[in-house]
Amino acid sequence: MSDLSALFAPGCVAVVGASEERGSVGHAITTSLRDEFDGEVVPVNPNHKTVLGQPCVDGLAEADAVDLDALLAVDG
């Protein structure tokens, strides 16, 4: 059986579609993780330099230490 700790207990997660727009899925997920998650949160959005005060990366290739990169937070 493979190690599933990255899925069930990640130390760092990327939020693709992270946003500062209140009411958006990207804002809700990023805010919730920032407030409740003990690990690092990496916002991913090519349209922003920062999201909620955290440096934002353009894509997953730039998120080096990410354990879980499957949180997609896109509206529509």
ABEGO torsion letter per residue (X at the ends): XBBAAAAABBABBBBBGBBABBGBAAAAAAAAAAAABABBBBBBBAABABBGGBBBBABAAABAABABAABBBBBX
